[in-house]
Amino acid sequence: MTDNNPPPAPVNFSRLSENDSAPLYEVVKRHISEAILLGEWASGTVIPSENALAADFGVSVGTIRRALAELVSEGMLMRRRKTGTVVTGWAPLHNLRYFFQYFRLHNKEGALLKSRTVLLDYQLGEANAKDAEKLLIEEGSPVYRLHRLRSIDGVPAMHEQFTIVASKVPDFPGPDELPELLYRYLLEQYGLRVAAVREQLTAGLANDEDCRLLELTAPHAVMIIDAVSFDQAATPVMMTHQRASTEHFMYVNEIR
C-alpha cells in the first residue's frame, strides 16, 4: 500500500542552548509549534521520527516524546497507526503560549500573522493609583513602563503600553537589551509563567498619538485592548493597554 502523505518539510532546528532555563520539553514544543503556525509544516505533514528530532535538537527521545504528547493533547498533532505523527492543521490560538507570541493578529483572509515590535519608550517609575488597584501593589511601588509599536510587514498595526511589577523581574534588562519576545523572556529568565489574562475590548476614535504611530487619518476608529496578566499563583504581574487599527488586520479570539 502506498503512503500518500506528504514528506516532512526540511525544517532546521538548532540545538538547544544550555543557558535556556525553561524545561527542555517546553522549548522543543515552542520550536515545533512555530514550524506549524508559520506554515513550515503544513496540514497533513508527517513529522520526523522521535529519534530524528532528538538528534536534531540534541535532547533525549523522552524529551521529544513528552513535547509531542502535549502537542497531541492540544490538538496541533495527531497519531496515526502505520503513519506516524501528523500535523492536524488546527492551531489552538486561545492557548496563552500562542496568544503571547503571535498576538492573534490575522490578515483579512484569516491567516495568522507574525508581528515585529519596536521599543518607543522605557521607564522605571512608581505605580499610580490605577496601577496599584489593578496590580494589587502599594501606590508608589516600582514598576517598569514600556511603550512599543507592533508592525506586520512594515505596516503599523498596534501600539502597546506595558506596566510590569518591578519586584517580579529583578535585574530587568535595559532598553538596549530588552528582547522582542517579552513574554517568552519572562518565562525563560524568571520562570514567570502567565497563567491567566483578564481582557477587555472596547472601540474608540483615534487620538493624535494613534494617528501618528499607526499612520491613520482622523476621524478613524481604533480597537482598544486592556488586560491584566496573572502568574501561576493568580497574582497580577503585568498590565497592558493596546490600541490598534483593524483596517488591514483582524484580532481573533478563539474559544475551545
DAVENRA-V931245 format. One record per backbone hydrogen bond with DSSP energy under -1.0 kcal/mol. NH is the residue of the N-H (numbers start at 1). CO is the residue of the C=O. If there is no record, write none. Layout:
[[NH & CO] [NH & CO]]
This chain:
[[11 & 9] [16 & 57] [20 & 17] [27 & 23] [28 & 24] [29 & 25] [30 & 26] [31 & 27] [32 & 28] [33 & 29] [34 & 30] [35 & 31] [36 & 32] [37 & 33] [38 & 34] [39 & 36] [40 & 35] [41 & 35] [44 & 87] [45 & 42] [46 & 6] [47 & 85] [53 & 49] [54 & 50] [55 & 51] [56 & 52] [57 & 53] [58 & 54] [59 & 54] [64 & 60] [65 & 61] [66 & 62] [67 & 63] [68 & 64] [69 & 65] [70 & 66] [71 & 67] [72 & 68] [73 & 69] [74 & 70] [76 & 71] [77 & 71] [78 & 86] [80 & 84] [83 & 80] [84 & 80] [86 & 78] [87 & 45] [88 & 76] [93 & 91] [95 & 92] [99 & 95] [100 & 96] [101 & 97] [102 & 98] [103 & 99] [105 & 102] [106 & 250] [107 & 111] [110 & 107] [113 & 105] [116 & 151] [118 & 149] [120 & 147] [121 & 147] [123 & 145] [125 & 143] [127 & 141] [132 & 128] [133 & 129] [134 & 130] [135 & 131] [137 & 132] [140 & 127] [141 & 138] [143 & 125] [144 & 164] [145 & 123] [146 & 162] [147 & 121] [148 & 160] [149 & 118] [150 & 158] [151 & 116] [152 & 155] [155 & 152] [157 & 150] [158 & 150] [159 & 243] [160 & 148] [161 & 241] [162 & 146] [163 & 239] [164 & 144] [165 & 237] [166 & 142] [168 & 165] [169 & 166] [177 & 174] [182 & 180] [185 & 181] [186 & 182] [187 & 183] [188 & 184] [189 & 185] [190 & 186] [191 & 187] [192 & 186] [193 & 191] [195 & 230] [196 & 230] [198 & 228] [200 & 226] [202 & 224] [204 & 222] [206 & 220] [211 & 207] [212 & 208] [213 & 209] [214 & 210] [216 & 211] [222 & 204] [223 & 244] [224 & 202] [225 & 242] [226 & 200] [227 & 240] [228 & 198] [229 & 238] [230 & 196] [231 & 235] [234 & 231] [237 & 229] [238 & 229] [239 & 163] [240 & 227] [241 & 161] [242 & 225] [243 & 159] [244 & 223] [245 & 157] [250 & 106] [252 & 104]]
